[in-house]
C-alpha cells in the first residue's frame, strides 16, 4: 500500500508528537500541556445533528476574549489545522513556498511537505531573533512566512520592530502568520493590534495551553475578513464538534479561572528557572510560554536518565538542550530534585 502513496508522502517523516514518542512515568512535562483538569458540562441533546461550521456562540466568545470583531475569527481543529488551511488556501503545490525560521515548531514544514509545497528556511540569529535581511533575500515565490512568538522550543519573544518590518516588506506579496499559541502567558506581546494596519497578517491561537484544553483540539485564526473568507472556502464542512464548541465556550466565559491558572504557571516557571540557574553547569533561557529551554552539559544523557526515572521531558534539536513544560508545583519540585541529584553524583 505504501507504494501507492504519493512519492512525497512515502518520503515524509511524520511529526514526532509527545504522544507518538511515548514514555512511561508519573511526571509528564514534554508536551506543554496544562496540569489543570477542569470540569465542564455537555448537553447531548443535539448530538444527532451536524455542528455549525463556525458556531456563533464560540466565535463571539473568542472574539470578545481576543479583542476583535467576530468577522475576524475562524475556529478549527487546533491551531495545527489553521496552519494547514493557510497552506492549502494560499500555496500552489510545486509553485509556491512557505518560509519559516528554525529552530521553531515543526508542523509548518510537515504540513507544507504533505501538500507538496516547497519549504524555505532562514535560521534565527544567535539571539533567536528574525534574520530580516536573510528573509528579504529569500522571499521570491513565498506566500506564507511563519513566525512563532513566544517561539517553540526556545521560549523567547520575537522583537516587535522586526515583525513590523516583516509585515511591511511582505505587503501585497505574502502573508505573515504569527503563531501565538503561547501568547496567553504574555498577552502584552500579542500582535493582534496590528490587524487593522496589515491585511497580510494572520494570527494562530489555541485553547490547548493556557485554557488547559489540549485534548479538545480547538484553535483559532485571527485575520481580516477577506482572509477569513478565503479559509472558509477550504475548511471541512463540520470542523468543530458540538461538545468541543460547548466546552470551549464555557472555558471562554470563565476567564477568571484561566487567568488564575496562567498566573500560577508563570509563577512556577519563574521559580523553576531561578532554582535551575543556581547550578552553574546549566544555562536556563528566558521563557515566556509554559515551558523552559535548558542547556545541560549532556542534554541527551539527562533526557534519557529522566525518562528512565519516569520524568518525561522533551529533547530538542538544539545541542544539549531539553525543553521542560511547566507543570504543577509538585511536578516542578520533583523535576528539580531529580536534576539536582543527577549533577550531585
KOLRONU-691525 format. One record per residue (C-alpha): residue number from 1; residue in three letters; x, y, z. Coordinates in pm, whole numbers, padded with zeros to 5 digits. Last residue first. Layout:
BEGIN
NODE  nr rest      x      y      z
NODE NUM  ALA      X      Y      Z
...
// end
This chain:
BEGIN
NODE  nr rest      x      y      z
NODE 345  UNK  02669  01233  04160
NODE 344  UNK  02540  01580  04255
NODE 343  UNK  02451  01651  03892
NODE 342  UNK  02177  01387  03880
NODE 341  UNK  02063  01477  04233
NODE 340  UNK  01996  01838  04133
NODE 339  UNK  01822  01729  03813
NODE 338  UNK  01597  01486  04001
NODE 337  UNK  01518  01744  04269
NODE 336  UNK  01421  01999  04004
NODE 335  UNK  01192  01752  03831
NODE 334  UNK  01019  01653  04156
NODE 333  UNK  00981  02019  04251
NODE 332  UNK  00832  02113  03912
NODE 331  UNK  00586  01825  03931
NODE 330  UNK  00481  01929  04283
NODE 329  UNK  00431  02293  04183
NODE 328  UNK  00215  02178  03895
NODE 327  UNK  00354  02163  03545
NODE 326  UNK  00576  02388  03340
NODE 325  UNK  00696  02202  03033
NODE 324  UNK  01068  02134  03025
NODE 323  UNK  01252  02161  02693
NODE 322  UNK  01594  01995  02684
NODE 321  UNK  01903  02145  02523
NODE 320  UNK  02233  01963  02469
NODE 319  UNK  02252  02084  02108
NODE 318  UNK  01935  02250  01985
NODE 317  UNK  01712  01994  01813
NODE 316  UNK  01540  01949  02150
NODE 315  UNK  01459  01668  02390
NODE 314  UNK  01122  01682  02560
NODE 313  UNK  01071  01579  02924
NODE 312  UNK  00914  01265  03072
NODE 311  UNK  01007  01211  03435
NODE 310  UNK  00955  00838  03493
NODE 309  UNK  01309  00763  03610
NODE 308  UNK  01413  00615  03276
NODE 307  UNK  01290  00933  03105
NODE 306  UNK  01491  01149  03347
NODE 305  UNK  01803  00949  03268
NODE 304  UNK  01730  00969  02896
NODE 303  UNK  01687  01348  02899
NODE 302  UNK  01999  01394  03112
NODE 301  UNK  02202  01181  02872
NODE 300  UNK  02072  01370  02570
NODE 299  UNK  02142  01707  02729
NODE 298  UNK  02499  01641  02838
NODE 297  UNK  02641  01966  02982
NODE 296  UNK  02280  02085  03006
NODE 295  UNK  02103  02361  02816
NODE 294  UNK  01756  02444  02946
NODE 293  UNK  01453  02556  02746
NODE 292  UNK  01163  02644  02972
NODE 291  UNK  00792  02584  02930
NODE 290  UNK  00451  02748  02975
NODE 289  UNK  00540  03038  02746
NODE 288  UNK  00761  03344  02804
NODE 287  UNK  01093  03175  02868
NODE 286  UNK  01436  03316  02945
NODE 285  UNK  01698  03053  02874
NODE 284  UNK  01840  02847  03157
NODE 283  UNK  02204  02757  03101
NODE 282  UNK  02320  02481  03332
NODE 281  UNK  02661  02397  03478
NODE 280  UNK  02645  02697  03713
NODE 279  UNK  02358  02535  03901
NODE 278  UNK  02167  02816  04073
NODE 277  UNK  02001  02878  03736
NODE 276  UNK  01786  02570  03795
NODE 275  UNK  01627  02728  04103
NODE 274  UNK  01562  03062  03932
NODE 273  UNK  01408  02897  03624
NODE 272  UNK  01192  02669  03840
NODE 271  UNK  01058  02963  04041
NODE 270  UNK  00988  03177  03734
NODE 269  UNK  00810  02887  03562
NODE 268  UNK  00602  02808  03871
NODE 267  UNK  00500  03174  03896
NODE 266  UNK  00400  03179  03529
NODE 265  UNK  00208  02855  03580
NODE 264  UNK  00015  03000  03875
NODE 263  UNK -00066  03322  03688
NODE 262  UNK -00190  03117  03393
NODE 261  UNK -00413  02916  03630
NODE 260  UNK -00562  03230  03780
NODE 259  UNK -00617  03378  03435
NODE 258  UNK -00790  03064  03309
NODE 257  UNK -01022  03055  03611
NODE 256  UNK -01102  03427  03585
NODE 255  UNK -01184  03377  03217
NODE 254  UNK -01491  03169  03286
NODE 253  UNK -01690  03256  02972
NODE 252  UNK -01413  03138  02744
NODE 251  UNK -01398  02799  02916
NODE 250  UNK -01774  02752  02875
NODE 249  UNK -01746  02841  02506
NODE 248  UNK -01467  02587  02460
NODE 247  UNK -01674  02319  02634
NODE 246  UNK -01981  02375  02417
NODE 245  UNK -01791  02413  02091
NODE 244  UNK -01596  02094  02157
NODE 243  UNK -01915  01905  02251
NODE 242  UNK -02076  02013  01918
NODE 241  UNK -01781  01902  01704
NODE 240  UNK -01587  02182  01530
NODE 239  UNK -01476  02121  01172
NODE 238  UNK -01816  02049  01018
NODE 237  UNK -01790  02125  00644
NODE 236  UNK -01408  02099  00631
NODE 235  UNK -01219  02424  00563
NODE 234  UNK -01122  02514  00208
NODE 233  UNK -01355  02800  00115
NODE 232  UNK -01375  02923  00475
NODE 231  UNK -01003  02996  00455
NODE 230  UNK -01065  03252  00179
NODE 229  UNK -01340  03415  00384
NODE 228  UNK -01100  03453  00678
NODE 227  UNK -00853  03634  00451
NODE 226  UNK -01114  03885  00339
NODE 225  UNK -01245  03923  00693
NODE 224  UNK -00906  04037  00833
NODE 223  UNK -00725  03782  01042
NODE 222  UNK -00744  03577  01360
NODE 221  UNK -00713  03200  01322
NODE 220  UNK -00843  02989  01607
NODE 219  UNK -00783  02655  01774
NODE 218  UNK -00980  02379  01944
NODE 217  UNK -00837  02031  01981
NODE 216  UNK -01027  01932  02299
NODE 215  UNK -00748  01719  02444
NODE 214  UNK -00520  02020  02480
NODE 213  UNK -00787  02203  02680
NODE 212  UNK -00597  02355  02974
NODE 211  UNK -00704  02711  02883
NODE 210  UNK -00348  02843  02887
NODE 209  UNK -00215  02568  02661
NODE 208  UNK -00460  02385  02437
NODE 207  UNK -00707  02670  02380
NODE 206  UNK -00523  02776  02066
NODE 205  UNK -00425  03083  01862
NODE 204  UNK -00285  03148  01515
NODE 203  UNK -00258  03505  01387
NODE 202  UNK -00282  03613  01023
NODE 201  UNK -00131  03937  00892
NODE 200  UNK -00141  04040  00525
NODE 199  UNK -00427  04288  00585
NODE 198  UNK -00185  04494  00797
NODE 197  UNK -00298  04810  00974
NODE 196  UNK -00612  04695  01149
NODE 195  UNK -00459  04355  01225
NODE 194  UNK -00163  04517  01405
NODE 193  UNK -00343  04524  01743
NODE 192  UNK -00349  04144  01743
NODE 191  UNK  00031  04135  01750
NODE 190  UNK  00042  03993  02102
NODE 189  UNK  00328  04079  02340
NODE 188  UNK  00104  04219  02617
NODE 187  UNK -00070  03883  02630
NODE 186  UNK  00231  03714  02796
NODE 185  UNK  00114  03368  02912
NODE 184  UNK -00186  03390  02678
NODE 183  UNK  00062  03432  02392
NODE 182  UNK  00161  03065  02395
NODE 181  UNK -00006  02950  02072
NODE 180  UNK  00068  03288  01916
NODE 179  UNK  00186  03165  01577
NODE 178  UNK  00214  03482  01372
NODE 177  UNK  00149  03407  01007
NODE 176  UNK  00289  03677  00777
NODE 175  UNK  00108  03661  00444
NODE 174  UNK  00300  03728  00124
NODE 173  UNK  00339  03980 -00158
NODE 172  UNK  00087  04262 -00132
NODE 171  UNK  00277  04379  00177
NODE 170  UNK  00566  04141  00254
NODE 169  UNK  00829  04406  00328
NODE 168  UNK  00598  04595  00563
NODE 167  UNK  00487  04289  00756
NODE 166  UNK  00849  04183  00804
NODE 165  UNK  00946  04529  00926
NODE 164  UNK  00654  04516  01171
NODE 163  UNK  00767  04178  01299
NODE 162  UNK  01122  04309  01333
NODE 161  UNK  01000  04604  01543
NODE 160  UNK  00809  04361  01765
NODE 159  UNK  01119  04163  01853
NODE 158  UNK  01034  03792  01867
NODE 157  UNK  00967  03664  02218
NODE 156  UNK  01178  03382  02358
NODE 155  UNK  01070  03032  02461
NODE 154  UNK  01333  02845  02258
NODE 153  UNK  01114  02546  02166
NODE 152  UNK  00875  02691  02048
NODE 151  UNK  00889  03066  01998
NODE 150  UNK  00683  03300  02208
NODE 149  UNK  00631  03410  01936
NODE 148  UNK  00631  03176  01635
NODE 147  UNK  00681  03329  01290
NODE 146  UNK  00558  03160  00972
NODE 145  UNK  00605  03339  00639
NODE 144  UNK  00345  03244  00379
NODE 143  UNK  00331  03305  00003
NODE 142  UNK  00699  03271 -00084
NODE 141  UNK  00786  03258 -00455
NODE 140  UNK  01075  03501 -00413
NODE 139  UNK  01100  03591 -00044
NODE 138  UNK  01453  03462  00015
NODE 137  UNK  01658  03783  00017
NODE 136  UNK  01404  03954  00243
NODE 135  UNK  01426  03667  00491
NODE 134  UNK  01803  03698  00515
NODE 133  UNK  01778  04072  00574
NODE 132  UNK  01521  04015  00848
NODE 131  UNK  01720  03748  01030
NODE 130  UNK  01450  03703  01291
NODE 129  UNK  01560  03664  01653
NODE 128  UNK  01700  03363  01834
NODE 127  UNK  01996  03560  01976
NODE 126  UNK  02230  03359  01753
NODE 125  UNK  02005  03464  01465
NODE 124  UNK  01708  03254  01360
NODE 123  UNK  01755  03030  01060
NODE 122  UNK  01613  03130  00720
NODE 121  UNK  01430  02829  00585
NODE 120  UNK  01242  02771  00263
NODE 119  UNK  00989  02492  00226
NODE 118  UNK  00834  02394 -00107
NODE 117  UNK  00468  02293 -00116
NODE 116  UNK  00373  01933 -00192
NODE 115  UNK  00073  01912  00041
NODE 114  UNK  00247  01683  00288
NODE 113  UNK  00563  01893  00262
NODE 112  UNK  00375  02209  00357
NODE 111  UNK  00212  02050  00662
NODE 110  UNK  00544  01894  00762
NODE 109  UNK  00736  02221  00737
NODE 108  UNK  00493  02430  00940
NODE 107  UNK  00445  02137  01180
NODE 106  UNK  00796  02150  01322
NODE 105  UNK  00766  02447  01556
NODE 104  UNK  01085  02653  01565
NODE 103  UNK  01464  02631  01544
NODE 102  UNK  01431  02730  01271
NODE 101  UNK  01288  03026  01082
NODE 100  UNK  01000  02962  00844
NODE  99  UNK  00927  03029  00479
NODE  98  UNK  00644  02881  00272
NODE  97  UNK  00673  02821 -00098
NODE  96  UNK  00472  02843 -00418
NODE  95  UNK  00499  02653 -00746
NODE  94  UNK  00504  02276 -00700
NODE  93  UNK  00189  02282 -00490
NODE  92  UNK  00004  02616 -00517
NODE  91  UNK  00012  02791 -00180
NODE  90  UNK -00261  03019 -00047
NODE  89  UNK -00561  02808  00054
NODE  88  UNK -00382  02481  00122
NODE  87  UNK -00105  02650  00318
NODE  86  UNK -00343  02861  00524
NODE  85  UNK -00571  02566  00593
NODE  84  UNK -00278  02351  00704
NODE  83  UNK -00156  02603  00958
NODE  82  UNK -00509  02658  01088
NODE  81  UNK -00547  02282  01122
NODE  80  UNK -00246  02285  01352
NODE  79  UNK -00403  02571  01552
NODE  78  UNK -00645  02313  01687
NODE  77  UNK -00934  02164  01498
NODE  76  UNK -01059  02496  01362
NODE  75  UNK -01217  02828  01460
NODE  74  UNK -01217  03136  01237
NODE  73  UNK -01222  03487  01382
NODE  72  UNK -01200  03827  01212
NODE  71  UNK -01571  03856  01136
NODE  70  UNK -01633  03811  01510
NODE  69  UNK -01478  04153  01580
NODE  68  UNK -01151  04162  01770
NODE  67  UNK -01047  04192  02136
NODE  66  UNK -00913  03839  02173
NODE  65  UNK -01156  03745  02451
NODE  64  UNK -01454  03910  02283
NODE  63  UNK -01368  03742  01953
NODE  62  UNK -01331  03412  02137
NODE  61  UNK -01679  03433  02282
NODE  60  UNK -01836  03553  01958
NODE  59  UNK -01683  03267  01760
NODE  58  UNK -01794  03014  02022
NODE  57  UNK -02152  03141  02031
NODE  56  UNK -02166  03164  01653
NODE  55  UNK -02054  02807  01586
NODE  54  UNK -01841  02818  01269
NODE  53  UNK -01921  02517  01053
NODE  52  UNK -02230  02452  01261
NODE  51  UNK -02243  02105  01410
NODE  50  UNK -02414  01810  01250
NODE  49  UNK -02719  01674  01428
NODE  48  UNK -02763  01356  01634
NODE  47  UNK -02553  01515  01908
NODE  46  UNK -02819  01779  01967
NODE  45  UNK -02950  01674  02310
NODE  44  UNK -02607  01583  02447
NODE  43  UNK -02557  01895  02658
NODE  42  UNK -02202  01871  02792
NODE  41  UNK -02095  02010  03131
NODE  40  UNK -01735  02101  03209
NODE  39  UNK -01475  02019  03476
NODE  38  UNK -01117  02149  03474
NODE  37  UNK -00803  01936  03471
NODE  36  UNK -00505  02160  03546
NODE  35  UNK -00151  02039  03472
NODE  34  UNK -00152  02234  03145
NODE  33  UNK  00017  02077  02846
NODE  32  UNK  00349  02192  02705
NODE  31  UNK  00402  01841  02559
NODE  30  UNK  00702  01704  02749
NODE  29  UNK  00641  01767  03118
NODE  28  UNK  00473  01441  03213
NODE  27  UNK  00564  01334  03566
NODE  26  UNK  00435  00991  03671
NODE  25  UNK  00607  00770  03418
NODE  24  UNK  00605  00581  03093
NODE  23  UNK  00710  00720  02757
NODE  22  UNK  00551  00777  02421
NODE  21  UNK  00725  00932  02121
NODE  20  UNK  00393  00935  01938
NODE  19  UNK  00225  01105  02233
NODE  18  UNK  00485  01380  02250
NODE  17  UNK  00447  01447  01881
NODE  16  UNK  00706  01320  01637
NODE  15  UNK  00598  01495  01320
NODE  14  UNK  00589  01243  01039
NODE  13  UNK  00893  01175  00818
NODE  12  UNK  00773  01202  00459
NODE  11  UNK  00943  01006  00183
NODE  10  UNK  00637  00795  00102
NODE   9  UNK  00420  01106  00137
NODE   8  UNK  00615  01293 -00127
NODE   7  UNK  00610  00988 -00355
NODE   6  UNK  00228  00987 -00336
NODE   5  UNK  00103  00665 -00182
NODE   4  UNK  00053  00357 -00397
NODE   3  UNK  00394  00219 -00296
NODE   2  UNK  00287  00237  00068
NODE   1  UNK  00000  00000  00000
// end
